[in-house]
Amino acid sequence: MDPAEFCVATLATWRLAHLLHAEDGPWRAVARLRQARAVRQFGVLDCFLCVSVWTALPAALLISTRRRQFLVLWPALSAAAIFLERAAFPATFVDMPEYSEDKETAHVLRPE
């Protein structure tokens, strides 16, 4: 696989995932798709991380030549698209809250 193919597939994966997740599309077609009852029920297009996994699938199928290469390329394209989204729109990703354990309930899960 050529590195240029990987870069183009990464950009295509990010572009399609961003369109499905955050944009209205031409004539608000994508916005209507996101508002459809079946899509809202499962929240398929609400999470960019999830959308990037499924948009990376056809890109990986198109540029991979072997099964092993496909199995590595699919998550790699998704991760690269997520990296681009986080670099381009850092405010849309909220940091995970700090975990703190309450001392009063610490004994519940641990034997003394």
N, C-alpha and C positions, 0 to 999 in steps of 0.2 A: 504494500500500500504506500502510496506517495504521500508525503507530509502535506502537500497542497490539497490533496483530496480530503484529508482529515480536517484541515482548516475550513475548507468550503462546507463540508458536512456539518462541522460545528456551528458555523454561522447560519446555515440553513435550519439546523435544529433549534438554535436560539430564536431565530426570526419567527418560525412557525409557533414555537411555544409561547413567545411573547404576544404574538397575534391572538392566539386562542385564550390566553390568560388575562391580558390587560387592555387590549384594543377593541374598538367597536367594529372595525372592518368596513368594507364598502357597503353603503346603504344599511349600516347597522346590522348586517347579517350575522356577524360573530356575536354581537351583543344579544341578539334575539336567540341565538343558539345557547348562550350561557344562561339565559332566562327561561329556557324550556324546562318544563316540569321534570322530565326524566333526568336531565343533566343536573338540575338543582337538587334533586333527591339524593344523589350520590356525591355531589360536590366535586365532580370530576375536573372541572376547569377552574376551580377556586384556588388551587395550590400550584404554583409554578413548578415546584419540585416534581410533583406528580405528572404534570403536563410534559415536562422535559423528558421524562422516562419514555412516555409513549410517542413523542415526536422523534426521539432518537432511534426508535425501532426501524422505521423505513429507511432512514439515512444509513444506519448500520447495515441493513440488508443490501442496499445499493452499492456500497463501496467495499464490503468484505468479500474475500474470495474463498475463504475456508471457514469451517464451523468454529474452530478455536478463535480465529480472528474476530468473528462476529460476536462471540461470547465475551470478549474483552472490549470490543469496540462499542457495543451498545451502552454499557454503563459509562465508558469514557466520554462518549459524545454527550450524554446527559450531564455528567459532571462538568464538562467544559461549558455547556450552555448555562448551567447554574452559576459557574464562575463569572461568565460574561454578564449575567443578569445582576449578580451581586455587585460587580464593578460598575455597571451602568446605573443601577437604581438601588443604592445602599439603604435608602430610607424605607423601602418596602419590606425589608427583612428585619424582624424584631428579634433582638437577642433573647436567649432563653433566660428566665429568671434564676437568680442564685438559689440553690437549695440550702435550706437550713433546717436542722432537726431540733425540735423542741425538747428540752431536757426533761420535761415532765412526762412525755410519752415515749421517751427513749427506751424504757424498760419493756415496752409492750412487745417489741420484735426480737429482743435479745434475752436469752436465758441468763439468769444471774447466778 
